[in-house]
Amino acid sequence: MSKNNETELQKDPAAPQEAQQDGIVEMGSVTSKSEKGVIHCLTIIGQIEGHQVLPEDTKTTKYEHIMPLLAAIEESDEIDALLVLLNTMGGDVEAGLGISELIAGMKKPTASLVLGGGHSIGVPLAVAAQRSFIVPSAAMTIHPVRLNGVVIGVPQTYNYLGKIQERIVRFITENSNISREKLLAYMMNTCELANDVGTVVYGEEAVKSGLIDQLGDLSDALSWLHEKIEENRKK
C-alpha cells in the first residue's frame, strides 16, 4: 500500500468502525468511548477451549486470545475499565481458572454480567470481577469437577480431582461472599440434576447466597463502572 493510500485510510471516518467490527468478529470484544470513560467490553461465550481444539461447529472462547487481551487492557493508558459479558456452558478448568485469575488481578475497575448462563467453570469467571451482576433469568450450574475420556481408577486420580476442586472452591469463596459450606452444599446436591450431582442457581438465589453481588442488567453494570472511573479520575 502506498503512503497516499495509507493517509486516505487514516482519514476515512469509517475505518474506526470497521476496526471495531473486526474486533467483534475475531475476538468478541469492542471498546466503547464516551465522556464518562473508555470501557472495553469482552464476551465469554460458548465453551471455554483449553489445550484441545474443539469442533468448528462449537462456539468457543479461546484462552490464548483472552489472556494477552486482558494483559493489554490492564496496561493500556486509553482504557479505563473492563466489562465482561458471560453466556458460557463452562469448559476447560485450567483455561477458565487462568482467565479468572487474570481478571481478579486487574487494578482497573472490572464488572461481570451473567446473561443466559454462567455454568460450571463460568462461575469463577463471573465472580472474578470486582463487581458481579446477574440478570434474573440467568442460570449458573454448580457441580463437582468432572473428567472426560479414559480415567485410571487409582487413589492418585481421586486425589488429583480433589486438589482441582479445592482450587475452584477457594477461588470462588475468596472472590465472592458465598460461604464454603453453602458452595459445597450446592456442589454435592443429589436432588437437583437428573444426570449429575450439583445445583442450578438462578439470578435472585445467586445474589441471596452471596455468589453474585447484585441483580442487574447492562445499564447497572455500566453505571457502576462509570462511578469507579470517576472516582479514579478524582484521585
N, C-alpha and C positions, 0 to 999 in steps of 0.2 A: 504493500500500500504506500502511495506517495505521501509526502508531508502535507500537500494540499488536501488530500482526501482525509488524512488524519485530523486536520484542523476542522474540516467540514463536519466530521463525525462528532468532534467535541462540541461544536456549536449547535448540533442537532438537538432540539428540545426533547425529541422522542427517545434519545439514547439512554438517559437515566431510567426511563420507564421500561425500555427493552431489557436493560440490565436487571431490573427488579423482577421482571417476568422470568428471565433466565434463572435467577436465584430461586424462585418459587418452584420452577420445573425441576431443576437439578438438585437442590438442597432442601426444598420445603421450608424456606425461610425468606424473610423480607425485612428491610429496615424502614421504619416509619419515622418521618421527621415532622415536627410541629414546633410551635413556640414553647410548648411545655417540655420539650426534650426529644431526644432521639432514642427510640426503643427498637431493639431487634427482636422480631417475632420468629420463634423456632417451633416447628411442628415435629412431634414424635408420634408416628402413626404406624399402624400395622404391626408387624413383628420385628422385635429388636434382633438384628442379624449379628451373629458372632463370628467365629473363625470359619464357619462353613457358609458357603454361598447358597441362599435359598432359591427355589424355583422362580423363574421370571414372572409367573402369573401370581406371585405373592407380593403384596405391598410390604415393604420393609423400611426400617430405619437403620442405616449403616453406621456403625460406631466409628469407622475410620474417617467418615465425613464429619460427624458431630464433634468428636474430640478436638481436632485442630480448630474447628469453627468456634467452639467455646473459648479456647485459649485466645483466639484472635479478638473475640468480643471483649473479653476481660482486659486485654492490652490496648484496645483501641481508644484513642482520645475523642473520637467522634460519636461513640455510642455511650448513652447514659445508663441504660437498663436493659434487662432481658425478660421477655415473656415467653414461657414455654406452654404450648398448646398440646394436650395429651389426648390421644384416642388410640390406645395400644392394647393388644391382646397379651403382651408380655414377650418373652423370648429368651435369648441367651442371658444367663445370670451374670457372668463376669462382665460382659459388654454393658449390660444395664447398670450394674453397680459402678463400673468405671465412669460412665456418663454421669451417674448420680453424684459421685464423689467430686467430679469437676464442677458441677452446678453448685453443690454445697460449699465448695471452697472459693467461690467468687465473692469479691468485695462489692461489686456493683449491685444495685437493687435487682433482685430476681423474684419473679412470681410465676406460679404454675396454675393452669386452669384445666381441670379434668372435664372432658367433653365426651359423651358416649361411654367410654370405658378407660380405666387405668388399671388393667388387670395384672396379676402376677408380679413380675419384676417392674411393672409400671407403677406399683405402689411406692418403692423407694424413689423413683423418678419424680413422682408427684410431691413427695414430702421434702425433696432435696432443696427446693427453692426457699427463700427467706419467708415468703408468704404463699400459702397454697389455697386455691379456690376450687370449688366443685359445683357444677350446676345440679339442680335437684334430680334430674333424670339420669345422671351418670351413675355408673356402677363400678365397683372395684372388687375383684376376686382375690381373696387372701387364702393361700394354701401352702402346704409344705413343699420343699424343694423336690423336684422330680427329675429323673434321668431318662433319656431316650436311648434305644439301642441295646446292645448286649451289656449286661451288668454282672460282674463277678460277685457271687454271693458269699462274701467273706467279711469278717468284722471290720477290716480296714475300709471297705466300701461304705459301710454304715457310719463309721467314724468320720469319713470324708464328707458325707452328706450332712452329718450333724454340724460340722465346722462351717460348711457353706451356709446352712440355715441360720447359724448363730451370727454370722456376719450380716445377714439380711435383717434379722431381728434387732441387732444392735444399732444398725444404721437407721432403721425406721424409728425406733424409740428415741434415739438421740436427736433426730431431726423433726419430731412431731411431739404432740402431747399425749399420745396414747400410752397406756401402761404396758409393761412387758406381759403381765398376766392377761390383760384383755386381748392383746395381739395374739398370744399363743392360744387362747381360747377360740379366737376366730380361725386360726390355722388348723386346729385339731378337731373342729366341729365335724361330727359324723352324720348329722341330721339335715344338712342344708343341700349338699350337692348329690346328684343321683349316682355319678360315676367317679366320685373323688372325695377327698377329705378337705374341708375348708368352708369358707363363708363368702357369700356375695353381699357386699355392703353398698347401700345406695347413698345418695347425696346427703340427706339430713342425718342419717345414722353415722356416716363417716365424720361429720362435724361433731356430733354429740359424743362420740367415742374419743375424740381428740386426735384422730388420724389426720384430718384435714382442718385447716384453720377456720374457714368460713364458707358458707354458701354464697355463691355469687356468679356473675356472668362476665362477659368480656369487658363491659364498661367498668365493673367493680375492680377487676384486676388492673386495668389501665389507670384508673383513678388512684389506686394505691401506689402504683409505680410513679405516677406524676407527683404525688406527695413526697415520696422519697427522693426523687430527683430534685425537687425544690428545696428540701432540707439539705441536700448535699451542696447545692449552689450557695445557700446561705452560709454554710461552713467555710 
